[in-house]
């Protein structure tokens, strides 16, 4: 069968491959699948892992600060915190200086889970970019950081850039 008799989809490249947004979304889907595969036994999502990691690194944070720390909307963070609190991984308490503010901290069980998940999560990260030669992996990460830094203020949930 020659190229002229093949369906267009078999001979032409999808225009979606020229769209950064599509590619970023698709790579995110792939990464989430790899993450869930690697961390299945821990019953944790990428967002939950990000939240627990932020608390492990920063200590106790208020919910707004935690949302900024991981670049997620406050309402979504509140829902994730509820799930993690139900599992005994985090706890919340009212701030002593402002009773309207809820502070979140990582419990011993949560800290232990982060340590147990770290290796599996790293395997997912590595698998996400393993198709690239080693020097290109670092370059990709550098470019992704550059794009996030340049566009961080455009989303509904900015990420706290160090």
C-alpha positions, 0 to 999 in steps of 0.5 A: 500500500503506497502513501496515497492510498493510506488514510490521512491519519496514517500519513500526516502528523496531527496538528495537536503536536504543534500545540504546547498546551495539548502536549503539556496536558498529555504529558501530565496525563502520562506522568499521573498514570506512571505516578499512580502505577509506581505508588499504587500500594501507598494509595496517594495521588500526585497532588496529595504527595505534593501537599505532604512534601510541602509540609515536610519541607516547610513545616506547619502552614496555613491553608492559603500558604499551602495552596500557594506552596503547591500552586493549587486553588484554595478550595481544592487544597481544603478538599485534599486536606480533609482526605489526608486528615481522615487518614491521620496524615495531617492535622488542622488547628485554628491559628492562635493569632487569627481564629479564622485561619486554619494551620495544617501540619504533617503528622508522624504517620504523614512524615513516614508516608512521604519517606516511603513514597519518595523512591516510588515517586522518583521512579515515576518522575524518571520514567516520565522523561526517560525517553530523553538522553540524560543531558536533555533531561536537565535541559527540559527541566530547566526550560519547564522551570523557565516557562513556569517562572515566566507565566506563574502569575497568569494562572488562578493558583500561582506557585510560590517561586523560591 
